[in-house]
Amino acid sequence: MSDTLVVLALLLVAVAATGAALTRDPARQAVVLALLGLSLTVLFTVLQAPDVALSQLGVGTAVTPLLILLAVRKVRRFGRREPDRDEEE
C-alpha cells in the first residue's frame, strides 16, 4: 500500500512539473507552480517528512506563486504606461 502511494505521488509530481514547464503564460504558470508545490507537499507527506512538507506548503504553494503573480502584474502595468510628456521634449 505504501509503495503504491509513493508511485502515485511521484506521478502527480511528474504531471504537475510537466504542466509547469509547458505553460507559456506567466500568470497561468504561477497557478500551475502552486499545484506543483501542493503535489510535492503530498509526496513529502507520503514519504513521512512532515517538516519538509510544511515548508513546501508555505513556500512552494503560497509564497512563490504569489510573488510571481505580483511581479507579472507589475511588469504588465509598467508596460502599458504611457510615457510622460516631459520626457519626450
The 8 nearest C-alpha neighbors of each residue, nearest first, counted from 0:
[[1, 3, 2, 4, 5, 6, 7, 45],
 [0, 2, 4, 3, 5, 45, 6, 46],
 [3, 1, 5, 4, 0, 6, 7, 45],
 [2, 4, 6, 0, 1, 5, 7, 8],
 [5, 3, 7, 1, 2, 6, 8, 0],
 [4, 6, 8, 2, 3, 7, 9, 45],
 [7, 5, 9, 3, 4, 8, 10, 2],
 [6, 8, 4, 10, 9, 5, 3, 11],
 [9, 7, 11, 5, 42, 10, 6, 4],
 [10, 8, 12, 6, 11, 7, 5, 13],
 [9, 11, 13, 7, 12, 8, 14, 6],
 [10, 12, 8, 14, 9, 13, 15, 7],
 [13, 11, 9, 15, 10, 38, 14, 16],
 [14, 12, 10, 16, 11, 15, 17, 9],
 [15, 13, 17, 11, 12, 16, 10, 18],
 [14, 16, 35, 18, 12, 17, 13, 11],
 [17, 15, 19, 13, 18, 14, 12, 35],
 [18, 16, 20, 14, 19, 15, 13, 21],
 [17, 19, 15, 21, 16, 20, 22, 14],
 [20, 18, 16, 31, 17, 22, 21, 28],
 [19, 21, 17, 18, 22, 16, 23, 28],
 [20, 22, 18, 19, 17, 23, 28, 16],
 [21, 23, 19, 28, 20, 24, 18, 27],
 [22, 24, 25, 21, 28, 27, 20, 19],
 [23, 25, 27, 26, 28, 22, 29, 21],
 [26, 24, 28, 27, 29, 23, 71, 22],
 [27, 25, 29, 28, 24, 68, 30, 71],
 [28, 26, 30, 29, 24, 25, 31, 22],
 [27, 29, 25, 31, 26, 30, 22, 19],
 [30, 28, 64, 32, 26, 27, 31, 25],
 [31, 29, 33, 27, 32, 28, 34, 64],
 [30, 32, 34, 28, 33, 19, 29, 35],
 [31, 33, 35, 29, 30, 34, 19, 28],
 [34, 32, 60, 36, 30, 31, 35, 64],
 [35, 33, 31, 37, 32, 36, 38, 30],
 [34, 36, 32, 15, 38, 33, 37, 16],
 [37, 35, 60, 59, 33, 39, 34, 38],
 [36, 38, 40, 34, 35, 39, 60, 33],
 [37, 39, 41, 35, 40, 36, 12, 34],
 [40, 38, 42, 36, 41, 37, 43, 12],
 [39, 41, 52, 37, 43, 38, 42, 55],
 [40, 42, 38, 44, 39, 43, 45, 37],
 [43, 41, 39, 8, 45, 44, 40, 46],
 [44, 42, 46, 52, 40, 48, 45, 41],
 [43, 45, 47, 41, 46, 42, 49, 48],
 [44, 46, 42, 47, 43, 41, 5, 4],
 [45, 47, 43, 44, 48, 42, 5, 49],
 [48, 46, 44, 45, 49, 43, 42, 52],
 [47, 49, 43, 51, 44, 50, 46, 52],
 [50, 48, 52, 51, 44, 47, 53, 43],
 [51, 49, 53, 52, 48, 54, 55, 43],
 [50, 52, 54, 53, 49, 48, 55, 43],
 [53, 51, 40, 49, 55, 43, 50, 54],
 [54, 52, 56, 50, 55, 51, 49, 57],
 [53, 55, 51, 57, 56, 52, 58, 50],
 [56, 54, 59, 52, 58, 53, 57, 40],
 [55, 57, 53, 60, 54, 59, 58, 40],
 [58, 56, 54, 55, 61, 60, 59, 53],
 [57, 59, 62, 55, 61, 60, 56, 63],
 [60, 58, 36, 55, 63, 56, 61, 57],
 [59, 61, 33, 36, 56, 37, 58, 57],
 [60, 62, 57, 58, 59, 64, 63, 65],
 [61, 63, 58, 65, 64, 66, 59, 57],
 [62, 64, 66, 65, 59, 58, 61, 67],
 [65, 63, 29, 67, 66, 62, 33, 61],
 [64, 66, 68, 62, 63, 67, 61, 69],
 [67, 65, 69, 63, 68, 64, 70, 62],
 [66, 68, 64, 70, 65, 69, 71, 29],
 [69, 67, 65, 71, 66, 70, 26, 64],
 [68, 70, 72, 66, 67, 71, 73, 65],
 [71, 69, 73, 67, 72, 68, 66, 74],
 [72, 70, 68, 74, 73, 69, 75, 67],
 [71, 73, 69, 75, 70, 74, 76, 68],
 [72, 74, 70, 76, 71, 75, 77, 69],
 [75, 73, 77, 71, 76, 72, 78, 70],
 [74, 76, 78, 72, 77, 73, 71, 79],
 [75, 77, 73, 79, 78, 74, 72, 80],
 [78, 76, 74, 80, 75, 79, 73, 72],
 [77, 79, 75, 76, 80, 74, 81, 73],
 [80, 78, 76, 77, 81, 75, 74, 82],
 [81, 79, 77, 78, 82, 76, 83, 75],
 [80, 82, 79, 83, 78, 77, 84, 76],
 [83, 81, 84, 80, 86, 87, 85, 79],
 [84, 82, 85, 86, 81, 87, 80, 88],
 [83, 85, 87, 86, 82, 88, 81, 80],
 [86, 84, 83, 87, 88, 82, 81, 80],
 [85, 87, 84, 83, 88, 82, 81, 80],
 [88, 86, 84, 85, 83, 82, 81, 80],
 [87, 85, 86, 84, 83, 82, 81, 80]]
